[in-house]
Amino acid sequence: MPPQIKRLALLFTIFIGCFILVRHFLVPKSFGKYGHYRADSVEENKSAAVNYAGADVCTGCHEDIAKTKADGKHARIACETCHGPGGKHIEDPSSFKPNRPKGRQFCGMCHAKNAARPKAIPQVDLEKHNEGMECYLCHKAHSPKIR
């Protein structure tokens, strides 16, 4: 066997050995227990504080809005999708108010023209559609039919 092949084989052996050694120290012990992820993350995520309240809790206090929303195009969109996590608001409604999104750019996050978006979601060109007007002047946020 030529000497350069022997040196190359030795180099590969050293590289593979180093890789296995480094991997041993970098990969967590629980990795692979439940598949291709770190099993300890399950317990870590369980212990994290819950920030979301859920739409059912929102409906308890905001029945009128829930009724309007149920009849509209946004019926299947969770309240916290637009208003943010409501956990703190549920704990103390007077001290923490959820986001009250307004503005063309906010609505545009879902409704701006985008070829990658499903065709079922109404899309508008924000530059041309009712230029200079806010969306809420023509549409209700919870049931976006034209007023």
C-alpha angles and dihedrals in degrees: 000000000000115000094239090059090051091051091047091049090049090049091051091048091052091046093050091046091051090047092052091046094049091044089053091059098039103045113079117243093241094053112121097015092116100017133294098342142067111282093203089066089073092065092041091053092046090056094049117108115260111238101175121080101189131238093270090064091049090052091057092070102021102050094147093055092044090053092049091046093048090060094046141076092263093059094116096045114099116239091237092057089077103018099044128231112341101192094105091045090055092050093051115003095183097055101041122047121188120236115283099206118205135161141072094270093056094051088042091063086079104015106042113113108273125159091210093059120094113265090233090072109081109242130196136184101246091203094059108022108097091330115222095008126113116240095236091064089072103017135049110228096223095044107019098199112136109268 
